[in-house]
Each structure stands twice: as structure tokens, then as C-alpha cells.
Amino acid sequence: RNKVPDSDPLEFHGGSFKIATRCNCPIIVLSGYGTARPLDTKLNYKSYPVFLNITKVEPSEYANMSTTELAAYCRNIVAKNVSRFREMDKEYMSKKLYNQKLPKGKNTWWYKFK
């Protein structure tokens, strides 16, 4: 949703959530940070962390929301996770901990591209 790593995620469109709200389906929100780095040709095949978080939003959580409110709610989830990932990334990059295992939190996985 955004190619600039230090800026906030872009807004979600409310129409993207209409099908889920009409069917009362859970919404899976994927937050990612550092996913563009493996595609950068200037990195010379170094190992860099890629952060991902998967959050499940149940229908009971968005029952009284409109689709635009739900879009803002999901965007806030992504923004919160990305800001947390940005801080973790700064710590790992400053200490040069590329080859060490990253900590796993609830619903947080890590993978290093080589």
C-alpha cells in the first residue's frame, strides 16, 4: 500500500469491505514491513528482516460499523503494526543483528531473504 518505508500506510477504500460485511465473514488484515527490500538490486543479496503480522477481525467487532469506518479501523491496525515494525527494524539495523533470529510475538513471524 505504500512504497515509502518511513511514511504512514495509505487509506483503504470502503468498497473493498462490502462483500465481507454483507456475508458476515471475518476479515484478515496483513501488515508487512521490509517486503520491498529483497527486490532492491542495490542490496547485493544481504540478509534483511521482513516483518509480517496477521490480524483477524471478527464480524462481531465490525457489526455496527459502516464500510468506511471499517476501512479506517483496519488501516489503524496496519499503521500500529507498521510503526512497531519500524522501531524493531531500526534497532536491528543499528545493532547489525541481520543474521540473528528475530523475536516472535503473538501472530508475528519473521523470514530472512538471502
Backbone as a printed PyTorch tensor [residue, N CA C, xyz], in Angstrom:
tensor([[[  0.8100,  -1.2070,   0.0000],
         [  0.0000,   0.0000,   0.0000],
         [  0.8470,   1.2610,   0.0000]],

        [[  2.1510,   1.1480,   0.2680],
         [  2.9710,   2.3450,   0.2830],
         [  4.4160,   1.9610,   0.0060]],

        [[  5.0490,   2.6270,  -0.9420],
         [  6.4210,   2.2970,  -1.3060],
         [  7.4540,   3.0760,  -0.5050]],

        [[  7.0200,   4.1020,   0.2280],
         [  7.9390,   4.9020,   1.0330],
         [  7.9700,   4.3010,   2.4340]],

        [[  9.1040,   3.7320,   2.8690],
         [  9.1080,   2.9860,   4.1310],
         [  8.8850,   3.8130,   5.3890]],

        [[  9.1650,   5.1220,   5.3560],
         [  9.0300,   5.9270,   6.5670],
         [  7.7160,   6.6820,   6.6680]],

        [[  6.8170,   6.5150,   5.7080],
         [  5.5380,   7.2160,   5.7900],
         [  4.4350,   6.2590,   6.2320]],

        [[  3.3070,   6.8150,   6.6000],
         [  2.1780,   6.0110,   7.0700],
         [  1.5190,   5.2610,   5.9130]],

        [[  0.8290,   4.1620,   6.2210],
         [  0.1080,   3.4460,   5.1650],
         [ -0.9850,   4.3180,   4.5600]],

        [[ -1.2790,   4.0880,   3.2990],
         [ -2.3110,   4.8450,   2.6100],
         [ -3.6890,   4.4120,   3.0860]],

        [[ -4.6870,   5.2160,   2.7840],
         [ -6.0600,   4.9290,   3.1980],
         [ -6.6110,   3.7220,   2.4340]],

        [[ -7.4750,   2.9550,   3.0850],
         [ -8.1750,   1.8450,   2.4400],
         [ -9.4930,   2.3630,   1.8850]],

        [[ -9.9650,   1.7560,   0.8230],
         [-11.2500,   2.1240,   0.2430],
         [-12.3530,   1.3230,   0.9240]],

        [[-13.4400,   1.9870,   1.2800],
         [-14.5390,   1.3260,   1.9770],
         [-15.2120,   0.2470,   1.1470]],

        [[-15.2330,   0.4060,  -0.1770],
         [-15.8750,  -0.5840,  -1.0420],
         [-15.2080,  -1.9440,  -1.0030]],

        [[-13.9410,  -1.9920,  -0.5990],
         [-13.2330,  -3.2710,  -0.5010],
         [-13.8230,  -4.1770,   0.5680]],

        [[-14.5440,  -3.6000,   1.5040],
         [-15.0570,  -4.3600,   2.6370],
         [-16.5390,  -4.7020,   2.5130]],

        [[-17.1680,  -4.3180,   1.4160],
         [-18.6070,  -4.5520,   1.2760],
         [-18.9590,  -6.0310,   1.2400]],

        [[-18.1970,  -6.8240,   0.5290],
         [-18.5040,  -8.2550,   0.4240],
         [-18.4010,  -8.9130,   1.7970]],

        [[-17.3490,  -8.5940,   2.5490],
         [-17.1620,  -9.1950,   3.8720],
         [-18.2820,  -8.7980,   4.8270]],

        [[-18.7100,  -7.5370,   4.7730],
         [-19.7680,  -7.0990,   5.6870],
         [-21.1170,  -7.7140,   5.3210]],

        [[-21.3770,  -7.8830,   4.0410],
         [-22.6460,  -8.4880,   3.6200],
         [-22.7030,  -9.9790,   3.9370]],

        [[-21.5690, -10.6490,   3.9030],
         [-21.5240, -12.0940,   4.1560],
         [-21.2150, -12.4240,   5.6080]],

        [[-20.9310, -11.3960,   6.4320],
         [-20.5220, -11.6120,   7.8290],
         [-19.3200, -12.5380,   7.9280]],

        [[-18.3290, -12.2860,   7.1040],
         [-17.0900, -13.0670,   7.1000],
         [-16.0350, -12.3670,   7.9460]],

        [[-15.1420, -13.1350,   8.5530],
         [-14.0160, -12.4950,   9.2320],
         [-13.0970, -11.8370,   8.1920]],

        [[-12.4470, -10.7730,   8.5880],
         [-11.5150, -10.0610,   7.7190],
         [-10.1080, -10.3290,   8.2250]],

        [[ -9.2290, -10.7130,   7.3260],
         [ -7.8390, -10.9760,   7.6620],
         [ -7.0270,  -9.7520,   7.2290]],

        [[ -6.3960,  -9.0960,   8.1840],
         [ -5.6130,  -7.8920,   7.9190],
         [ -4.1380,  -8.2800,   7.9860]],

        [[ -3.4180,  -8.0720,   6.8890],
         [ -1.9960,  -8.4060,   6.8130],
         [ -1.1860,  -7.1220,   6.8710]],

        [[ -0.3020,  -7.0320,   7.8570],
         [  0.6000,  -5.8890,   7.9880],
         [  1.9980,  -6.3670,   7.6580]],

        [[  2.6910,  -5.6240,   6.8200],
         [  4.0390,  -6.0180,   6.4410],
         [  4.9770,  -4.8360,   6.4080]],

        [[  6.2460,  -5.1060,   6.6660],
         [  7.2690,  -4.0690,   6.6070],
         [  8.5650,  -4.7040,   6.1250]],

        [[  9.2400,  -4.0240,   5.2260],
         [ 10.5130,  -4.5190,   4.7110],
         [ 10.3670,  -5.4810,   3.5610]],

        [[  9.1760,  -5.5980,   3.0020],
         [  8.9460,  -6.5780,   1.9340],
         [  9.5200,  -6.1360,   0.5970]],

        [[  9.8200,  -4.8640,   0.4300],
         [ 10.3860,  -4.3920,  -0.8370],
         [ 11.9040,  -4.5600,  -0.8840]],

        [[ 12.5330,  -4.7710,   0.2520],
         [ 13.9960,  -4.8750,   0.2920],
         [ 14.5600,  -6.0270,  -0.5210]],

        [[ 13.9850,  -7.2220,  -0.4830],
         [ 14.5670,  -8.3130,  -1.2920],
         [ 14.5350,  -8.0190,  -2.7940]],

        [[ 13.6700,  -7.1240,  -3.2280],
         [ 13.5660,  -6.8050,  -4.6380],
         [ 14.5220,  -5.6930,  -5.0620]],

        [[ 15.1750,  -5.0440,  -4.1150],
         [ 16.0880,  -3.9610,  -4.4160],
         [ 17.4020,  -4.5330,  -4.9550]],

        [[ 17.8350,  -4.0550,  -6.1030],
         [ 19.0550,  -4.5970,  -6.7260],
         [ 20.3260,  -4.0810,  -6.0730]],

        [[ 20.2470,  -3.0500,  -5.2480],
         [ 21.4320,  -2.4700,  -4.6290],
         [ 21.8380,  -3.1630,  -3.3320]],

        [[ 21.1070,  -4.1630,  -2.8980],
         [ 21.3760,  -4.7870,  -1.6020],
         [ 22.4400,  -5.8790,  -1.6710]],

        [[ 22.8040,  -6.3080,  -2.8550],
         [ 23.8610,  -7.3040,  -3.0370],
         [ 23.6030,  -8.5950,  -2.2670]],

        [[ 22.3790,  -9.0530,  -2.2430],
         [ 21.9950, -10.3410,  -1.6600],
         [ 22.3310, -10.4630,  -0.1770]],

        [[ 22.1970,  -9.3990,   0.5650],
         [ 22.3910,  -9.4510,   2.0100],
         [ 21.0980,  -9.9000,   2.6740]],

        [[ 21.1940, -10.3200,   3.9180],
         [ 20.0120, -10.7300,   4.6810],
         [ 19.4390,  -9.5260,   5.4070]],

        [[ 18.1400,  -9.2930,   5.2230],
         [ 17.4440,  -8.2310,   5.9190],
         [ 16.1240,  -8.7780,   6.4340]],

        [[ 15.6730,  -8.3030,   7.5830],
         [ 14.4150,  -8.8270,   8.1300],
         [ 13.1970,  -8.3130,   7.3610]],

        [[ 12.1940,  -9.1680,   7.2750],
         [ 10.8900,  -8.8210,   6.7230],
         [  9.8760,  -9.1260,   7.8160]],

        [[  9.0800,  -8.1440,   8.1930],
         [  8.1300,  -8.2830,   9.2920],
         [  6.7200,  -8.4400,   8.7370]],

        [[  5.9880,  -9.4080,   9.2570],
         [  4.5940,  -9.6320,   8.8640],
         [  3.7520,  -9.8680,  10.1120]],

        [[  2.5250,  -9.4000,  10.0710],
         [  1.5760,  -9.6450,  11.1430],
         [  0.2150,  -9.9090,  10.5210]],

        [[ -0.4460, -10.9330,  10.9960],
         [ -1.7770, -11.2830,  10.5040],
         [ -2.7570, -11.0900,  11.6540]],

        [[ -3.7740, -10.2600,  11.4270],
         [ -4.7890,  -9.9740,  12.4370],
         [ -6.1500, -10.3560,  11.8880]],

        [[ -6.9220, -11.0730,  12.6800],
         [ -8.2640, -11.4910,  12.2690],
         [ -9.2880, -10.5760,  12.9310]],

        [[-10.1330,  -9.9650,  12.1220],
         [-11.1990,  -9.0910,  12.6260],
         [-12.5080,  -9.8630,  12.4870]],

        [[-13.1140, -10.1980,  13.6010],
         [-14.3470, -10.9820,  13.6040],
         [-15.5540, -10.1090,  13.2380]],

        [[-16.6080, -10.7190,  12.7020],
         [-17.8130,  -9.9510,  12.3540],
         [-18.4480,  -9.2310,  13.5480]],

        [[-18.3110,  -9.7790,  14.7420],
         [-18.8850,  -9.1140,  15.9170],
         [-18.1720,  -7.7930,  16.2190]],

        [[-16.9070,  -7.6560,  15.7890],
         [-16.1510,  -6.4280,  16.0260],
         [-16.6010,  -5.2910,  15.1080]],

        [[-17.0840,  -5.6360,  13.9080],
         [-17.4680,  -4.5870,  12.9630],
         [-18.9650,  -4.5830,  12.6650]],

        [[-19.7770,  -5.1650,  13.5210],
         [-21.2110,  -5.2840,  13.2760],
         [-21.9050,  -3.9310,  13.1380]],

        [[-21.5000,  -2.9490,  13.9130],
         [-22.1750,  -1.6480,  13.8910],
         [-21.3910,  -0.5830,  13.1230]],

        [[-20.4350,  -0.9890,  12.2950],
         [-19.6180,  -0.0360,  11.5490],
         [-20.0570,   0.0330,  10.0930]],

        [[-19.8880,   1.1960,   9.5010],
         [-20.0630,   1.3030,   8.0510],
         [-18.7710,   0.8270,   7.3890]],

        [[-18.8020,   0.6670,   6.0730],
         [-17.6010,   0.1720,   5.3980],
         [-16.4620,   1.1840,   5.4580]],

        [[-16.7580,   2.4600,   5.4430],
         [-15.6860,   3.4620,   5.5490],
         [-15.0730,   3.4630,   6.9540]],

        [[-15.8960,   3.2520,   7.9690],
         [-15.3650,   3.1350,   9.3350],
         [-14.5340,   1.8710,   9.4820]],

        [[-14.9820,   0.7930,   8.8600],
         [-14.2350,  -0.4650,   8.9030],
         [-12.9030,  -0.3220,   8.1810]],

        [[-12.8930,   0.4020,   7.0730],
         [-11.6470,   0.6470,   6.3460],
         [-10.6640,   1.4270,   7.2110]],

        [[-11.1480,   2.4280,   7.9160],
         [-10.2910,   3.2130,   8.8090],
         [ -9.8060,   2.3650,   9.9850]],

        [[-10.6720,   1.5000,  10.4990],
         [-10.3070,   0.6020,  11.6080],
         [ -9.1780,  -0.3410,  11.1850]],

        [[ -9.3120,  -0.9510,  10.0140],
         [ -8.2840,  -1.8640,   9.5130],
         [ -6.9910,  -1.1250,   9.1890]],

        [[ -7.1170,   0.0870,   8.6600],
         [ -5.9270,   0.8820,   8.3750],
         [ -5.1840,   1.2240,   9.6620]],

        [[ -5.9210,   1.5030,  10.7480],
         [ -5.2830,   1.7920,  12.0300],
         [ -4.5430,   0.5760,  12.5670]],

        [[ -5.0790,  -0.6150,  12.3480],
         [ -4.3870,  -1.8410,  12.7500],
         [ -3.0640,  -1.9510,  12.0030]],

        [[ -3.1090,  -1.7230,  10.6970],
         [ -1.8960,  -1.8050,   9.8850],
         [ -0.9000,  -0.7260,  10.3080]],

        [[ -1.3630,   0.4960,  10.5180],
         [ -0.4720,   1.5980,  10.8960],
         [  0.2060,   1.3250,  12.2330]],

        [[ -0.5410,   0.7790,  13.1880],
         [  0.0350,   0.4640,  14.5030],
         [  1.1210,  -0.6030,  14.3720]],

        [[  0.8430,  -1.6540,  13.5970],
         [  1.8310,  -2.7110,  13.4190],
         [  3.0550,  -2.2240,  12.6480]],

        [[  2.8510,  -1.4250,  11.6270],
         [  3.9790,  -0.9300,  10.8330],
         [  4.8720,  -0.0160,  11.6710]],

        [[  4.2830,   0.8210,  12.5170],
         [  5.1170,   1.6770,  13.3700],
         [  5.9180,   0.8350,  14.3620]],

        [[  5.3200,  -0.2330,  14.8690],
         [  6.0530,  -1.1360,  15.7720],
         [  7.1680,  -1.8440,  15.0220]],

        [[  6.8860,  -2.2950,  13.7930],
         [  7.8990,  -2.9570,  12.9780],
         [  9.0220,  -1.9920,  12.6180]],

        [[  8.6890,  -0.7320,  12.3560],
         [  9.6990,   0.2590,  12.0030],
         [ 10.6820,   0.4470,  13.1540]],

        [[ 10.1680,   0.4950,  14.3800],
         [ 11.0460,   0.6320,  15.5470],
         [ 11.9090,  -0.6060,  15.7370]],

        [[ 11.3310,  -1.7880,  15.5640],
         [ 12.1080,  -3.0210,  15.6680],
         [ 13.1920,  -3.0580,  14.5970]],

        [[ 12.8510,  -2.6140,  13.3970],
         [ 13.7990,  -2.6310,  12.2940],
         [ 14.9620,  -1.6790,  12.5560]],

        [[ 14.6770,  -0.4990,  13.0880],
         [ 15.7520,   0.4470,  13.3980],
         [ 16.7160,  -0.1430,  14.4140]],

        [[ 16.1690,  -0.8290,  15.4060],
         [ 17.0140,  -1.4500,  16.4280],
         [ 17.9090,  -2.5220,  15.8180]],

        [[ 17.3400,  -3.3850,  14.9850],
         [ 18.1250,  -4.4680,  14.3940],
         [ 19.1390,  -3.9540,  13.3870]],

        [[ 18.7690,  -2.9250,  12.6180],
         [ 19.7000,  -2.3940,  11.6370],
         [ 20.8280,  -1.6270,  12.3230]],

        [[ 20.5470,  -0.9230,  13.4180],
         [ 21.5950,  -0.1720,  14.1030],
         [ 22.5760,  -1.0930,  14.8180]],

        [[ 22.0910,  -2.2130,  15.3240],
         [ 22.9680,  -3.1620,  16.0220],
         [ 23.5530,  -4.1990,  15.0740]],

        [[ 23.1500,  -4.1530,  13.8120],
         [ 23.6270,  -5.0900,  12.7890],
         [ 23.3870,  -6.5400,  13.2150]],

        [[ 22.1490,  -6.8220,  13.5620],
         [ 21.7570,  -8.1610,  14.0070],
         [ 21.1040,  -8.9400,  12.8660]],

        [[ 21.5450,  -8.7390,  11.6270],
         [ 20.8920,  -9.3390,  10.4700],
         [ 20.7780, -10.8480,  10.5530]],

        [[ 21.8050, -11.4960,  11.0420],
         [ 21.8340, -12.9530,  10.9960],
         [ 21.2980, -13.6230,  12.2480]],

        [[ 20.7950, -12.8480,  13.1920],
         [ 20.2290, -13.4400,  14.3920],
         [ 18.7270, -13.6090,  14.2320]],

        [[ 18.1820, -14.5320,  14.9880],
         [ 16.7390, -14.7620,  14.9450],
         [ 15.9960, -13.5770,  15.5380]],

        [[ 14.9280, -13.1790,  14.8590],
         [ 14.0890, -12.0960,  15.3670],
         [ 13.0750, -12.6600,  16.3530]],

        [[ 12.6730, -11.8710,  17.3550],
         [ 11.7220, -12.3940,  18.3420],
         [ 10.3440, -12.6050,  17.7240]],

        [[  9.6930, -13.6720,  18.1600],
         [  8.3390, -13.9460,  17.6940],
         [  7.3620, -13.4530,  18.7440]],

        [[  6.4020, -12.6590,  18.3090],
         [  5.3250, -12.2290,  19.1770],
         [  4.0730, -12.9790,  18.7730]],

        [[  2.9830, -12.6510,  19.3780],
         [  1.7240, -13.2940,  19.0160],
         [  1.3670, -12.8920,  17.5840]],

        [[  1.1540, -13.8640,  16.7300],
         [  0.8110, -13.6610,  15.3260],
         [  1.8800, -12.8960,  14.5560]],

        [[  3.1320, -12.9630,  14.9780],
         [  4.2070, -12.2940,  14.2610],
         [  5.2480, -13.3390,  13.8890]],

        [[  5.5680, -13.3760,  12.6170],
         [  6.5650, -14.3080,  12.1130],
         [  7.6760, -13.5150,  11.4670]],

        [[  8.7960, -14.1340,  11.2740],
         [  9.8940, -13.4800,  10.5820],
         [ 10.4270, -14.4270,   9.5250]],

        [[ 11.0150, -13.8330,   8.5140],
         [ 11.6760, -14.6060,   7.4810],
         [ 12.7560, -13.7270,   6.8860]],

        [[ 13.9570, -14.2600,   6.7000],
         [ 15.0400, -13.5070,   6.0980],
         [ 15.2520, -14.0070,   4.6800]],

        [[ 15.2050, -13.1150,   3.7220],
         [ 15.5130, -13.4620,   2.3450],
         [ 17.0110, -13.4020,   2.1520]],

        [[ 17.5530, -14.3730,   1.4430],
         [ 19.0020, -14.3900,   1.1820],
         [ 19.2340, -14.3350,  -0.2940]]])
